[in-house]
Amino acid sequence: MQDWWGDHRKFYRHRYNPDVIEYGVIREIDSAYASMLAGEIDFMQS
C-alpha cells in the first residue's frame, strides 16, 4: 500500500500491513512447540 503511514517508521515497517497471511495446521503439540521454538511459526494456541 502506497499511502500507509507506518512505512516510514522503523519499528512499524513490514509489521502491520502484510501482503500475505498463511495459515497452517500442525496436529502434534510437540511438533508445534518445536516449530515455535525454531521460529518457523509465530503463534501457537494451546
C-alpha positions in Angstrom: 0.0 0.0 0.0 1.5 3.3 -1.1 -0.1 5.7 1.5 0.4 3.6 4.6 1.7 5.9 7.5 3.8 3.3 9.2 6.0 2.7 6.1 8.4 5.4 7.2 8.8 4.4 10.8 11.5 1.9 11.7 9.5 -0.3 14.1 6.3 -0.4 12.2 7.7 -1.2 8.7 6.6 -4.6 7.4 4.7 -5.3 10.6 1.1 -4.2 10.5 0.5 -4.2 6.7 1.1 -7.8 5.5 0.8 -8.7 1.8 0.0 -12.4 2.5 -1.3 -14.3 5.6 -0.5 -18.0 5.7 -2.4 -20.5 7.8 -1.1 -23.9 8.6 -2.1 -26.7 10.9 0.3 -28.8 13.0 -1.6 -31.6 14.7 1.0 -32.8 17.1 1.5 -30.4 20.1 5.2 -31.4 20.4 5.9 -30.7 16.8 4.1 -27.3 17.0 6.1 -26.4 20.1 9.4 -27.3 18.4 8.4 -25.3 15.3 7.6 -22.3 17.5 11.0 -22.5 19.3 12.7 -22.7 15.9 10.9 -19.5 14.8 9.0 -21.2 12.0 5.6 -20.1 13.4 4.6 -17.0 15.3 1.5 -18.2 17.2 0.5 -21.4 18.9 -2.8 -21.9 20.5 -2.8 -24.5 23.3 
